[in-house]
Amino acid sequence: MKQTVILFLLMFLSYSCETSGQSINILDEIKISNIENKVNVKGTKILINESKDYIYYKELKRFQKDSKNYFQVIEILNQNYYKVIPNVISKINELEKQGGRIGTKKEFKLGSYDAFCGLAPQGQDSEQIILSFGDTSFSVLVVGVFQNDEKEREEIIDLVLSTYYDKEIKVNIDDNLFYDVDLKNSEFQLLNIISNVSVYTIRKEKMTGNGIYTNNFSIGFLPNNLHDFDLKAYSDKLIYKYGNNIYKEKNIKIKIISEMKYKEGESQIVKVEMFGIFEEKEMKIYQYIKQTPKGIIKLVGTDISKKYVHFNEYKNIAENIKIKE
């Protein structure tokens, strides 16, 4: 699953060649105290200092002050931090070589865990922070964006660096699932949950590389309070990214078979069937996005089987997802 972290990270990173990142001083070791006063990010084992200014959006695992100041936490279980972080740092270094100016890159100790933190500009008037930490059994990624303002910078950096992980916390998986999906007649099972995206594979088959060589589907959930959300534009953007990854070696050559946009009661739906080619391997991809008054559901399924035997199952699963009350 290590590629998932890198791909998620790249969705945030947007370095500017015209501005320089602010430098911050991070100690070689940050001690964690007053753990009992931290708040738990529900659905994870992550703890963080409480803030009256930042509102927590459970569906996104995001803390947000406003549209220009926010950060998101991602917990990935059974992922070896030490195998992931060299790749994260490598990708950041590659982006830096392309013109991005990094203000801070620092490896340090966050309590008992090894950690890495980076700070970089994002355009002319904002910055971004990246924190990753963990051990051989898990990794955590925290990615934030904030205004280029001393007060905002200090506030968000203090919050991000207060993040910690308590292995003793017992997690209820239902706190991460904002929908019901019927899999009683299916071989697909929930493999992992990354932020607001759940990944399903056949009998929990582990995914290798970026998952292209595994029959799988993912379900994501977004709250329906996003400003100016355009369903068709959102769908088009996802499809564009399949074939235009910032790293060309990850591009999937996409051919759209069919695309439909329609209404179903109060809901808007866009569904797209695609052929894909990755490293000469053929696949079919199904993308289904449904915007309802209760929230937005997205299912993306990749079928690499002979005769694409899972494709119709993806369609049926998507059509029958129910958003929880």
N, C-alpha and C positions, 0 to 999 in steps of 0.2 A: 504493500500500500504506500510505499515511500513516495512514488510519483504523484500520488494524490495530494500530499502536502505541498510538493513543489508546484503543481499546477494551481492549487488554491492560492498559494503565495503569489504566483505570477499574475493572477487576476487583480491583485491589489497594486503590485509594483508598477510605477509609471515615473521613471526618473526624468528629471529635467537637465538638459545640457547647459542651461543658462543661469541656474542658481546653484549655490553651494549649500550642502547640508550643515545644519548647526552641529557643533560638537558638544557632547555631554560627558561628564566624568562619571564613570561607573566603577565602583570599587571592585577589587579582585574577588571579594566575598561579600554578599549582601545577607545579613542575618535576618531571619524571619522570627518575629515575636508577636505576641498577642493573637495567636491563631484563633483563640476562642472568640475574638471580636470580629473576625472576618466573616463574610457572607459566602454561602455556598452557591455556586452556579448550578442551579437545579438540573439534574440529569447527568452531572459529571462529578468528579472528585476534586474539582478545582475550587479553590478559595480565593477571595479577593477582598481588599478593603472596601468598605461601604462609602458611597458618595451620594450626596443629596442632589448634585448637579446632573449626574449621569443616570438616565433611565434604562432599566434592563428590559430587553425584548427577548422573551424566552424562546420564541420560534426561531430566532436567528443566532441565539447565544451572543447577542450584541449589546454592548453598553453604549448609549448614544446621548449626547448633550443636545446636538442639533445636526443639521445636514452636513456640517463641516467638521464636526468633532465627534468621533466615535471609534470604538475598537471592538474586535470580535475574538472570541476564544474558541479554540478547536482542540478537543481531546481525542487522541487516537490510542486505543488500547492495543496491547500485544504488538507494539511497534518499537523497535530498538532505536532509541534516540541517537546512539553513536553511529548507526548506519545511515541515518537520515541527515544529520546536521552537516556532514561534509558536502552532500549534494546541495543543500540549501545555500551554504556559503559559496559553493562553486557557481551556482546560478546567479547569486548576487554579484559575485566578481565578474561574471560574464556581462551582466547588465551595466556594471560600472565601466567596463572596457568599451561599451557602446556609447558612452558619453555621460552616464549618470554619475553624479558626484556624491559619494557617501560621506556623511559627517562623522559617523561613529560606527565602528565594527569592533565588538568586544566579546571575548569568551571569558566567563567568570563562574563563580559558584552562587547559586540562588538557594540559600539554605543548604540542604544536603545534596542538591541536584546540580549537575553540570548544565550550564546555560550559555546562550548566545543572544546578543542584542545588536540590532542595527538601526541607524537613524539616517534618513535621506530626504531630500526635497521631493515634493510632488507638485510640479508646476511652479508658478511664480509666488503664490501666497499660501501654500500649505506644505505640510511635511508628513512623513509616515514613520511609524515605528514598528519593528519586527522583533518579537521575543520568542525564543524557542528553548525549551528545557525538558529534561526527563532522565530516564535511565534505560536499562535493557528491556524493561517491561512496558513502557509507555512513552509517549511524547506529547507535548503540549505546544501549540503554536498560538501566539497572540499577535494580531495585526491591527494597527490603528492608523487613522488619518486625523490630522488636527491642523488648525490655522497656524501660520507663522507668526506666533505671538507668544511672548515670554510667559504670560500667565497660563495660557492654554497649554503650552508645551510642558511646563512644570506640573500642571495638574494631571495631564494624561500620562506622563512618564511615571509619576509617583504611583498612579493607579496600576499601570501595566506591570511595573516592577514589584508590586505588592502581591502579584499572582503567585499562588502556591498550590501544591498537590498533596492531598491527604489520602493515602491508600486505605485508611480505615473507614472512610465514608462508604456507606452502602447505597448504591444507586438503583433507582427504580427505572427500568428501561422505558416504561410508559411515559415518563417525563420528557422523552425525546421523540415520541411518536404522536403526532397531532392528527392522525388519521387511522382508519382501520382498513386492512387489506386482507382479502380472502385468499389464503394459500393452502387450504385444507386438501385440495386435490392436486397440489403442485409439488414438484421436487425442489423448488426454489425455497431457500431459507435465508433469514436475516444474517448477514455476515458481520457487518460493522455499521456504526453510525458516526459520521464525521460532520460536526456542526449540525446543520439542518438537513443533511442528506443521508438517507439510509441505503445501504448497498446489499443486494440480494444475489446469491449465486446458488448453483445446484449443490444441495447438501453441504452448504457452507464451504465450497471449494475456495481455497485461498487464491487471491489475484496476484499475478506476477507482472512486473513492469508497470505499465500504465493501464493494465486491465484489458487491452485490446484482444488478447488471446484467451479470454475467458467469457463464456456465456454469462451475461449478467444484466440486471437492470437496477436502476437507482430511482428512489422517490425523494423528491425535495418538497418542502413546504415553506411558503412565504405568507406573512400576514397580509390581508387585503387592505392595508392602510398606507401603501406606498404611494407617494405623490406622483401624479402624471404617469402611472404605469400603463404602457402600451403593450398589449398581449402579443400582437403580431410582430412588433419591433423586437420584443424580448426573444421570441422564437427565432427570428431571423439572425439575431446576434449570436445565439447559441450555435446555430448551424454554420455561421461564418467562422466561428472559432474552431470548429472541427477541422476545417480545411486551411486555416490561416493562423496556426499556432505561432507564437513568437519564436519557438524553436522549430525550424523547418523539418527536422527529423521526426517530429511527432505529428506532422500533418496527415490527416486522413482525406483522401480524394473522395469527395462527396458528389453523388448524383441523385437529385430529388426524383422519386418515383411519382409521388402524389402528395398533395397538400390541401387541407380543408380548413376553413374557418367558418364557424357557425354558432348559433345560439341554441341553448338547451334550457328553457325556463329562464331563470335569472342569471344563468352562467354563460360565459363565453369560452369557446374551446378552439384550440388550434392543434391539429394533428398532422404529422409529416412522416411519410415513409421514404427511406433513403437507402441506396446502395453505397457502400464504402469500400475503399481499397487502402490497405495499410501494409507497406512492405510486401506488395504483391499478394497479400491475403485478402480474400473477398469476405464481405459481411453485409448484413442488413441492419439498419438502425431505425428504431421507432421512437419518435418524440411526441409526447402528448402533454399538453399544458391546458389546465382548466382553471379559469378565474371565477370564483364564486363569491357571494357576499361574506362567506365565512373564512375565505382564504384562497390561496393559489396553490394548486397541486401540479407538480411536474414529474413525469416519468420518462426516463430515457433508457431504452433497452438495446443491447448489442447482441446479435445472434451470429455466431460463426459456425454453427452446426451445418452438416450436409442437409440440403433441401430446406434449411432454415425452419426447423421443426418447432422452435420456440416463439416464432414471430407472432403467430395468432394468439398465443398465450399472453404475450406482453399486452396485446390489444385488449383482451378480455380483462386482464388484471387492472389495466388503466381505467377502463370504463366503469369498474365496480369499486374503486376506491371511495371511501366515505370519510369526510372530514368530521372529527369528533366535535361534540357540542362544547 
